Amino acid sequence: MVKIRSVAIITKRKNPDAIAAATKIARILSAGGVSALTMPPLRIRGCKALAPEMVEKAVDLVVAIGGDGTTLKAFRMVPGKVPLLSINIGGHRGILSEIDTRNVEDAVADILAGRGFYDSRLRIQASSGKTRFPPALNEIMITRADLTRTPTYTIKLMGDEIMCRMDGVFISTPTGSTGHSLSVGGPVLHEGMDCLILTPAAPVNRLPQIVVPVEDILVKSTHRSYIVVDGQESFKIEAGQKIRISRYRQDARFLRLHKKGMRQLEKLGF
């Protein structure tokens, strides 16, 4: 593991507990000779603010404090080469998180001593024509824009073509198998697997969920749709406009402190 010399911290918006935890971590890091910086909108007295585009050059680690939403947002801001430690505070389950705030001191000590390890996760990206949308760690949802009409979606994958009237389709990574895909009855996959889950939303012909290799998937709809990235950013797509889902050029890198098998199962209550 690379020696940690500088760390950027990002928190859940307007969450006093997350901001208090960030302040504590910054203090511990500084006492250990590590430079602590903040990413907007977080501000901590004595810490320099860092623009997202400078992260790759300026820091060795990003610490995201909040729920899974904060972690997903952070990964869209952080280049894949920079590892991220996710700390759960204010989240519902914190499935993506490594620790919570009860063991922050021990976690920082382990990190500074080099006892962590990196865990890579595939990401996907939607594009249409020359437009590339932000990368997704969990899933890309393509859903109808007009709630009064049911479009026909055409999906091309692995040389086959599927046509079905439905509300939309999710393309999920193994990391995202515990996201939208799980909520509509999908399987929980080990996060290190190299595959994608294609999940139809309310298909008229009861199209099943499909697990496929990581290859390009082409989608188009007979009606206007939205591309929704990790449930946080949406972009309108016109009828007939082709959407390509591809593996993103950089995997996400988590900093982990504890080796586990199916780490999601404990967070899901099993």
KELUM-600225 format. One line per field, with one value per residue (C-alpha): residue number from 1; residue in one letter; x, y, z. Coordinates in nm, 3 decimals. Example, Ala and Ser with C-alpha at 12.3 -4.5 7.8 and 13.67 -1.06 7.14 Angstrom:
// KELUM-600225
num: 1:2
residu: A:S
east: 1.230:1.367
north: -0.450:-0.106
up: 0.780:0.714
This chain:
// KELUM-600225
num: 1:2:3:4:5:6:7:8:9:10:11:12:13:14:15:16:17:18:19:20:21:22:23:24:25:26:27:28:29:30:31:32:33:34:35:36:37:38:39:40:41:42:43:44:45:46:47:48:49:50:51:52:53:54:55:56:57:58:59:60:61:62:63:64:65:66:67:68:69:70:71:72:73:74:75:76:77:78:79:80:81:82:83:84:85:86:87:88:89:90:91:92:93:94:95:96:97:98:99:100:101:102:103:104:105:106:107:108:109:110:111:112:113:114:115:116:117:118:119:120:121:122:123:124:125:126:127:128:129:130:131:132:133:134:135:136:137:138:139:140:141:142:143:144:145:146:147:148:149:150:151:152:153:154:155:156:157:158:159:160:161:162:163:164:165:166:167:168:169:170:171:172:173:174:175:176:177:178:179:180:181:182:183:184:185:186:187:188:189:190:191:192:193:194:195:196:197:198:199:200:201:202:203:204:205:206:207:208:209:210:211:212:213:214:215:216:217:218:219:220:221:222:223:224:225:226:227:228:229:230:231:232:233:234:235:236:237:238:239:240:241:242:243:244:245:246:247:248:249:250:251:252:253:254:255:256:257:258:259:260:261:262:263:264:265:266:267:268:269:270
residu: M:V:K:I:R:S:V:A:I:I:T:K:R:K:N:P:D:A:I:A:A:A:T:K:I:A:R:I:L:S:A:G:G:V:S:A:L:T:M:P:P:L:R:I:R:G:C:K:A:L:A:P:E:M:V:E:K:A:V:D:L:V:V:A:I:G:G:D:G:T:T:L:K:A:F:R:M:V:P:G:K:V:P:L:L:S:I:N:I:G:G:H:R:G:I:L:S:E:I:D:T:R:N:V:E:D:A:V:A:D:I:L:A:G:R:G:F:Y:D:S:R:L:R:I:Q:A:S:S:G:K:T:R:F:P:P:A:L:N:E:I:M:I:T:R:A:D:L:T:R:T:P:T:Y:T:I:K:L:M:G:D:E:I:M:C:R:M:D:G:V:F:I:S:T:P:T:G:S:T:G:H:S:L:S:V:G:G:P:V:L:H:E:G:M:D:C:L:I:L:T:P:A:A:P:V:N:R:L:P:Q:I:V:V:P:V:E:D:I:L:V:K:S:T:H:R:S:Y:I:V:V:D:G:Q:E:S:F:K:I:E:A:G:Q:K:I:R:I:S:R:Y:R:Q:D:A:R:F:L:R:L:H:K:K:G:M:R:Q:L:E:K:L:G:F
east: 0.000:0.125:0.235:-0.039:0.090:-0.225:-0.597:-0.905:-1.228:-1.583:-1.900:-2.273:-2.428:-2.554:-2.501:-2.357:-2.243:-2.054:-1.890:-1.791:-1.639:-1.450:-1.308:-1.194:-1.030:-0.854:-0.714:-0.590:-0.432:-0.255:-0.119:0.021:0.199:-0.054:-0.197:-0.579:-0.774:-1.146:-1.367:-1.662:-1.893:-1.706:-1.498:-1.275:-1.072:-0.702:-0.761:-0.717:-1.006:-0.937:-1.113:-1.226:-1.014:-0.701:-0.762:-0.549:-0.243:-0.283:-0.388:-0.320:-0.661:-1.017:-1.231:-1.608:-1.819:-2.193:-2.414:-2.384:-2.507:-2.203:-1.972:-2.138:-2.111:-1.747:-1.656:-1.796:-1.569:-1.259:-1.040:-1.023:-0.652:-0.720:-0.850:-1.146:-1.227:-1.602:-1.721:-2.089:-2.266:-2.623:-2.673:-2.950:-2.730:-2.391:-2.343:-2.045:-1.879:-1.577:-1.622:-1.845:-1.741:-1.703:-1.363:-1.219:-0.904:-0.805:-0.885:-0.666:-0.384:-0.406:-0.406:-0.103:0.076:0.008:-0.217:-0.495:-0.543:-0.711:-1.034:-1.114:-1.472:-1.585:-1.780:-1.995:-2.067:-2.348:-2.279:-2.491:-2.322:-2.030:-2.183:-2.044:-2.233:-2.078:-1.959:-2.174:-2.054:-2.398:-2.620:-2.744:-3.122:-3.293:-3.655:-3.952:-3.999:-4.375:-4.548:-4.868:-4.707:-4.521:-4.231:-4.078:-3.712:-3.468:-3.163:-2.865:-2.611:-2.370:-2.500:-2.864:-3.151:-3.434:-3.748:-3.998:-4.258:-4.166:-4.111:-3.733:-3.424:-3.149:-2.791:-2.622:-2.269:-2.206:-2.153:-2.496:-2.661:-2.768:-2.918:-3.217:-3.164:-3.217:-3.529:-3.700:-3.599:-3.252:-2.968:-2.693:-2.361:-2.013:-1.880:-1.559:-1.737:-1.686:-2.040:-2.350:-2.715:-2.978:-3.310:-3.629:-3.870:-4.233:-4.196:-4.522:-4.387:-4.227:-3.872:-3.647:-3.339:-3.023:-2.663:-2.420:-2.044:-1.907:-1.959:-2.117:-2.496:-2.697:-3.038:-3.296:-3.658:-3.957:-4.025:-3.824:-3.636:-3.408:-3.064:-3.024:-2.671:-2.651:-2.994:-2.842:-2.804:-3.048:-3.021:-3.297:-3.268:-3.489:-3.693:-3.482:-3.155:-2.903:-2.747:-2.431:-2.342:-1.972:-1.719:-1.567:-1.195:-1.106:-1.232:-1.326:-1.069:-1.179:-0.936:-1.028:-0.911:-1.090:-1.108:-1.460:-1.635:-1.984:-1.945:-2.288:-2.479:-2.401:-2.512:-2.835:-2.906:-2.812
north: 0.000:0.350:0.564:0.814:1.171:1.369:1.297:1.473:1.455:1.482:1.459:1.422:1.764:1.956:1.662:1.787:1.439:1.385:1.728:1.661:1.326:1.496:1.753:1.476:1.279:1.591:1.649:1.289:1.300:1.629:1.491:1.197:1.426:1.379:1.676:1.695:1.878:1.928:1.890:2.125:2.205:2.087:2.348:2.283:2.552:2.504:2.273:2.385:2.338:2.120:2.138:1.795:1.823:1.850:1.533:1.300:1.523:1.634:1.338:0.970:0.893:1.028:0.976:0.989:1.033:0.976:0.709:0.516:0.822:1.018:0.738:0.715:1.090:1.090:0.825:1.043:1.323:1.113:0.957:0.579:0.580:0.745:0.501:0.588:0.497:0.501:0.577:0.530:0.801:0.906:0.632:0.371:0.062:0.183:-0.121:0.039:0.155:-0.002:0.134:0.360:0.643:0.422:0.296:0.595:0.624:0.260:0.283:0.591:0.426:0.116:0.328:0.532:0.208:0.070:-0.214:-0.152:-0.301:-0.195:-0.342:-0.266:-0.254:-0.220:0.085:0.146:0.451:0.549:0.739:0.863:0.991:1.203:1.265:1.065:1.067:1.033:0.685:0.467:0.239:0.088:0.110:0.300:0.318:0.403:0.486:0.636:1.014:1.004:0.815:0.775:0.576:0.245:0.246:-0.044:-0.083:-0.250:-0.399:-0.538:-0.748:-1.029:-1.035:-1.080:-0.831:-0.812:-0.602:-0.553:-0.300:-0.192:0.109:0.092:-0.114:-0.121:-0.220:-0.296:-0.386:-0.656:-0.370:-0.239:-0.579:-0.457:-0.138:-0.101:-0.450:-0.609:-0.401:-0.561:-0.916:-0.945:-1.165:-1.047:-1.099:-1.107:-0.757:-0.882:-1.065:-0.949:-0.933:-0.713:-0.761:-0.650:-0.592:-0.495:-0.260:-0.381:-0.569:-0.652:-0.991:-1.078:-1.056:-1.209:-1.061:-1.158:-1.184:-1.117:-1.072:-0.719:-0.627:-0.322:-0.304:-0.089:0.044:0.260:0.347:0.440:0.730:0.989:0.848:0.947:0.808:0.799:0.748:0.581:0.725:1.073:1.239:1.227:1.317:1.328:1.113:1.155:0.876:0.652:0.789:0.508:0.462:0.259:0.112:0.026:-0.058:0.264:0.301:0.324:0.089:0.232:0.160:0.116:0.119:-0.177:-0.268:-0.600:-0.900:-1.040:-1.274:-1.152:-0.825:-0.704:-0.979:-0.843:-0.493:-0.643:-0.800:-1.161
up: 0.000:-0.089:0.203:0.287:0.289:0.210:0.244:0.103:0.306:0.172:0.382:0.353:0.296:0.600:0.836:1.169:1.275:0.950:0.974:1.337:1.234:0.950:1.190:1.423:1.142:1.012:1.361:1.391:1.046:1.115:1.445:1.246:1.000:0.720:0.529:0.554:0.283:0.230:-0.077:-0.131:0.033:0.346:0.526:0.828:0.997:0.927:0.627:0.270:0.027:-0.275:-0.612:-0.740:-1.056:-0.840:-0.639:-0.851:-0.826:-0.466:-0.247:-0.182:-0.033:-0.020:0.291:0.229:0.543:0.513:0.362:0.038:-0.151:-0.035:-0.147:-0.489:-0.536:-0.426:-0.683:-0.963:-0.843:-0.778:-1.049:-1.027:-0.942:-0.606:-0.340:-0.120:0.241:0.306:0.661:0.738:0.933:0.864:0.606:0.615:0.578:0.462:0.238:0.064:0.385:0.553:0.906:1.113:1.341:1.650:1.537:1.354:1.567:1.514:1.143:1.090:1.285:1.062:0.748:0.852:0.943:0.594:0.708:0.456:0.110:-0.214:-0.349:-0.715:-0.849:-1.207:-1.313:-1.619:-1.833:-2.068:-2.388:-2.676:-2.989:-2.871:-2.528:-2.236:-1.909:-1.561:-1.459:-1.234:-0.957:-0.885:-1.190:-1.490:-1.518:-1.847:-1.777:-1.958:-1.941:-2.007:-1.725:-1.932:-2.216:-2.215:-2.463:-2.650:-2.558:-2.794:-2.625:-2.817:-2.632:-2.721:-3.081:-2.976:-2.987:-2.734:-2.786:-2.507:-2.392:-2.041:-1.817:-1.850:-1.778:-1.515:-1.600:-1.267:-1.162:-0.898:-0.650:-0.752:-0.708:-0.362:-0.507:-0.740:-0.877:-0.534:-0.471:-0.772:-0.679:-0.829:-0.699:-0.465:-0.645:-0.498:-0.560:-0.721:-1.006:-1.363:-1.499:-1.529:-1.435:-1.685:-1.506:-1.692:-1.516:-1.536:-1.868:-2.046:-2.163:-1.826:-1.955:-1.684:-1.527:-1.715:-1.590:-1.875:-1.932:-1.930:-2.293:-2.457:-2.434:-2.678:-2.575:-2.753:-2.683:-2.895:-2.653:-2.465:-2.169:-1.885:-1.812:-1.434:-1.296:-0.954:-0.869:-0.836:-1.177:-1.468:-1.837:-2.100:-2.413:-2.718:-2.878:-3.100:-2.965:-2.918:-2.574:-2.528:-2.188:-2.160:-1.894:-1.763:-1.831:-1.460:-1.191:-0.851:-0.577:-0.217:0.072:0.293:0.641:0.693:0.461:0.420:0.181:0.095:0.285:0.175:0.361:0.708:0.601:0.467:0.805:0.730
